[in-house]
Amino acid sequence: MDLRNAVREKFKGLLPELLGMELEEVTPERVRATLVVRPDLCTTGGILHGGSIMAFADTLGAIGTVANMPAGASTATIESKTNFIGGALAGTTVTGEATPVHKGRSTQVWQTRVTTAEGKLVALVTQTQIVKPAKA
């Protein structure tokens, strides 16, 4: 089973599946997914909620970290910063693309760009993931 399908299986019944994330690419250098902006993921104004954006981006950075970890290791987000640039309307689709800024032994930093179908930047998210060694 390839990494993308393994991640899909692991997310069954969890938040990424609830959000409706569709993984398109998972490699050690890039993670890309789409998200349909449903009304239940929006603010009262019909704009994608910041929390939805952050959950989407956080998941992509975590997947990128997992793609680069040694077998048996685990990860958790220890810091995340989001710049909200523009909105995404209900009924549209956004794309998230996460790329590594730093892939160290004990931490990794990933940056995720969330854009509209037209290429307009919605948010820029930078997160730090801790890499916890496998339990002996």
PyMOL commands that set and color helices and strands:
alter all, ss='L'
color gray80, all
select helices_A, chain A and resi 3-10+15-19+39-41+50-66
alter helices_A, ss='H'
color red, helices_A
select strands_A, chain A and resi 22-27+30-36+74-84+93-103+107-116+121-132
alter strands_A, ss='S'
color yellow, strands_A
deselect
rebuild
show_as cartoon
